[in-house]
């Protein structure tokens, strides 16, 4: 039986779910909200039934927890391909039914993770988008402005997704650093921190409802009207001579794939419509907020992929988000420091490519959130200590990729 739905949210799913009918599709996003105590993890898999009645094999949307080695599992069979975080059907094929199963990993002490919800979002690339040509009204959802380009230089140019989520969470009242989202959402197989399912999961770990989904303009407008900014996936160029990408007037760069925060819509004095965005590719926080011509923005947002983050109707009794632990820095000579937490000296591993830990201290206190401040970034020494040039007792943070940030007050 087919359904007219392109989106389905499954609350408190069982380990092996029944069959769910959707409109015929050739692309499927799956995201989940999970509570994973340290030592546990979850893996959500899906298979789809093609319109000719045949089932594909099972495809994994990755192994996830803030406290583990998170990794996707790309794979393919003759009918479909798991491309990191998106299940794509082979050319000309369509499916209309999805089945999911959940594979939990228990901790050594026997604690089990819990998947609170799973969201299925699908589209058919051949079906015209059913959406209005323009938003109905001007509106704007408040959110902070964070540039990814002022974050740790080792990762700043690749953390647009994490910076966007940090803006969404802090707009809802959290106090997170973009580096905390990035390191604790890093996909070691994909070697990046923009996995769709994982991005929703890291936001949900703070106790929220979150999903990565395809959305129409009117659905996004409803979120904004509820004062919830929306993360949007775009590609664009700031070079009008570049015919390979959509031109976006006033954009800070050219990018084949990028995340930014859509906060609303506005009308200029001449009647021209604009999208109000917080673009983390801006060179500094002060220039993150931008007005992009609406028709150009819609062309750049061609895939219609979004991050929705909302307050949970019933927040989990305990949330298993990346935590902060008080620590101290002990001088070892020069600009090198050992970190001590709970009377233990902590040594850090050096990452290959993407860092396993990011150390930074605040050089200038600004704004209401830690992410508003100006930071000086250090590095991990071969011995596993911290090199922090110019450090003189300021507040500092050491963010790890295993769900723990050390805070030095």
N, C-alpha and C positions, 0 to 999 in steps of 0.2 A: 504494500500500500504506500503510495507516494504522499508527501505532505507539501503544503505551500510554504513551509518554513525554510529559511536560510540560516537560522540561528536557533540553537537549542541549549538551554542550561539544565544540567542534571544535578540535582541536589543530593548530597549524601549517597553517592553511587556505591553499589555493591561491587565486590571484586570482579565479578563477571556480569556485565550488563546485558539486558535484553536488546533487541534490535530497535533502532530508532530511524524513522523515516524522515527524509528531507527532500527538498526539491532536487531534481537531477543536477549534478555538479561534476566538475572536473578538477576542483581544487578544494582542499579541506584544511582548515586550521583547527587545532585542538589546544586548549589551555586549561589550567587547573588551579584551584586554590587548595593548598595542603598545609597541614601542621606536621612538621617533621622534627621530633625531639633529636638532640645530638646522638649520632650513632645509627639513625634511621634514614631511609630515603624512600622515594616512590618512583615507580616507572609506570606511565600510562601508555597503553598500546591501543591501536585501533585497526580494524579491518573493515572493508566496505564491500557491499554487494553491488555488482554492476547491474545495469538495466537489463542485461541478458540473463540475469539470475546467478551468474558465477561470483564466488567470493574471491577477493584478493587474499594474500597471506597477511599475517599480523605485522604491523609496522609500529615501531617505538617512537614516542615523542620525547624520549630521553630519560635519563636517571637524574633525579633532582633532590637537593636539599641545600640550604645555605652552608651546611657543615660537612659536605662531602666533596669528592671529585665529581662535579657535574659534567655530564657528557651526553651529546646526542648520538643517534645511531642511524646514519643515512644507509639506505638499502633500496633495492628495487626487485621487482619480479616482472613478468611479461605484461602485466596490466597497469602497474602503478610504480611510482618512485617516491621514497621518503627523502626529501631534499632538506636535511637538517631539521627544519621545523614545519615544513609544509608538505602535505601528501598530495601529489599531482598524478592524475591519471594519464595513461598513454594517449597519444593523439587519437581523437575521435571517440574515445570511450567516455562514458558517463556512469555515475553511480547514484543511487537514491536511498541507500540504507547504510547505517553505521552501527557497528558493535564495538564496545570498548571493554578492556579488562585492565585491572590494576594489579601491579606486582609490588607489594611492599617488602622492604627490608627491615627486619627488626634489629634493635640494638642488642649488644651482648647481654644487657640486663633484662631483655624481653620486652622493652617498650616498643609500641607499634606506631607508625605514622597514621594520619587520618587525612583522607581526601574529602574536603568539604563540598566541592563541586567540580564539575567538568563542563566546559563550554565548547560546543561544536559550532563552527562557523564555516559556511561553504559558499561557493559561487560557481557559476557556469560562465566561462570566458566568452561564450558565444551569445549569452543572453544580455540584452540591453539593460543598463542600469536604470532602475526605477527610482528616480529622485528628482526633486525640483531643480530648475536651472540655477537658482540662487537662494540664499537663506531668506527667510521671511522678514527678519527684523535685525536691527543692530543690538548686540548684547556682548557682554564681556565677563568672563570668569576670572577672579583674581588668582595670581600665582607669582612666586618669586622668579627672578631672572638669574639663571646660572649659565655661564659660558663654559663649555668643555675645554676651551683653549687656554684657560688660566689654571686648569687642574694640573696634576702631575704630568710633566712633559713626556714621560715615558709612555703614557697611555692617553693623553688628552685628546689626540686626534681620532680616537676610535671608540669613544665612550658617549656618543650622542644618545644612544638608547638609555643608558644608565642615568645620564644627566637629565633627560626628559622625565624619567620615573622619579628621580629625586625632586624635581620641581612639582610633580603631581602629589607625591607623598607629603612634602612640606607644605603645600597648599592646604592639605587636609589636617595639618597640625603636628606632623612628625618633625624630627630634627635630624636628618640624615645627610651625609656627605655623598656626592656623586661617586667617589671612590668606594664607599661602602657598598653601594648598589653594584658597581662594576665588578669588583673583585669577588663578591659573593654571588654573582650571577654568571661568572665566566664559564663558558662551555669549552672544556679542554679538547674535545674532538673537533668542533667548529673553529676553535681558537679565536673566539670573540665573545662579546657580552651582549649580543643583540638577538639571541634566540627568542622567538615569539613566545613560546610556551613558558620558558624560564623567566622571561621578563614579567609576565603576569604572575608567576609563582612568587617571585621575590617581593613584588608589591603586596600580594596577598599574605605573605608571611608576617606582615606587620598587623594583621587582623582585618584586612579589607577584603572586599569582593573585587576581583580584577579579572580581566580577560583580554586576550588579543583576538581581534575579530575583523571581519569585513564589515564596513558600515556605510550607509548612504549619508548624503548631506543632511537630510532631515533628522536622521537618528543622531548625528553629531550635534545638530542644533538643539535637540532635546537635552543632551548632556550639558551643553553650555548654559542653557536656560536654567538648569538646576545648579549652576555655579560649580560645575565640575569640568576643568580643562581636559582636553583630550590629546593624547600622544598620537601623532600621525606620521606615517611613513611616506617619504617623498624622494624624488630625484629631480635635480634642476641644474641649470647653469646661469652664471651671471654674465656670460658672454653672448651678446645677441648674434654673433657670427657663428656660434656653435649650433649646428642643426641637428645634433644627435640627442640633445636633451631639451626639455621644456625650459624656456627662458623665464627667469624670475627676477623682475626688476628690484634692485636693492639688496639682492642676496649676497652673502659674504664670500661665496666660493662656488665651485662647480663640484657636484657630487653625484655618483651613480646610485647611491643609497644612503639615506639619512633619516633620522628621527628628530622631530621637533614638537613643541607644544602649541596646539591651537587653543587660543583663549577666547576668541570671539570674532565678531564681524563689525565693521564700521563703514559709514558713508562719508565721503569727503564733501567739501563745500560745493564742488562741481557735480555732485551726484554719483561720483565713481565709487564702487564698492571695493572694500578691502577685507582681507583676512588679517586678524590681529594675532600674531604668533610670538612665541619666545623661541628664538632660533639659537640653539647652543653652539652653532658654528661661528657665532659672532666672536670677535677678538677679545672682548671683555664684557663683564656683566652689564655695564652701563648701556651697551648697544644691542643687548639680546632681544629686547622688545622691538618688533618691526611690523610695519604695515605692508603686506604684499598684495598687489592687485588681485582681486578675487578670481578673475578668469585665468590668470597665470597660476595662482595657487592651486586651483582645481585641476589644471593640467599636470602640475608637479605631483599632486596627490592622486595619481592615476590608478594605483593598485587598490585604493580605498581600505588599506589596513590601518587599524587604530589600536591604541591601548585605552581601555576604559578602567578607571579605578574609582570605586565608590565605598562609602562607609557600609559595613556589613549590617544587615537588619538585625542579626544576632551575633555579636562579636564572639570569637572563640574564648573559652574560659582562660586559656593560656596561649600566648602567641610564641612561636618559635622563630623569631626574626634574628638577624645578626645582632649580637649583644655588645655592650661596652663594659670594659673592666678597668678599674683604676690601676694605674701603674706608675712607676718612677723611672727616670733616666739617671744612670750612674756614669759619671765621666771616666773615660779610660785613657784620656790624653788626646790633645789636639781637638778635632771636632768629632771624635768617635765616642759613642755611648753604648753601654749595656742597658737592656730593659729588664726591670724586675717587677714581677707581679705576684702577689700573695707569697712573698718571701722566696720566690724562685726566679732564677735568671732565665730569660727566654731568648733563644737563638732562632733566627729566621733563615729560611732557605732562599737562595737566589733563584728566581724563576727563569726559565728559558723562553725568551720572547716576551711573554706577558708576566709581570712581576707577581710573586707570591705574597708580597707585603709592600705597602706604601707608607712611608714615614714622612710627616710634615709637621711644621709648627706654625702658629699664627703670628704673622708679622704685623697685622693691623686688625683690631677688632672692628667689625662692621655689622650693622643690621641685627635682626632678631635671631637668625639661625646661624649655626656654625658655618654652613656653606656660603654665607654672605661675606665671611672674613677673607682677608688676603693671606695666602699661605706661602711659605718657603718649603720646598720639597727636598728631601734627603735621599739616601740610598742605603742598601744593605751591603755590608762589607763581606768579603769572602769568608770571614770567620763567623758570620751570622749576627754581627752587631749592627749598629745604626750610625751612619755618618750624617750629621746635621750641621752643615756650615753656618756659622753665625748664631747658633742657638744660645740663648742666655736666660733660660728659665721660663719662656713663654708657654702658654697652653699648647699641647702637642697631641698628635694622634698617630697611632700605628695601626693601619687597617690590614687585616689578613684576609686570605681567601677561604677561610674555614669558619666563617660565621662569628668572628670575634674581632673587635677593635679595642686596642689599649688606649686609654685616655689618660693623659698626663696633665694634671691641673696646676 
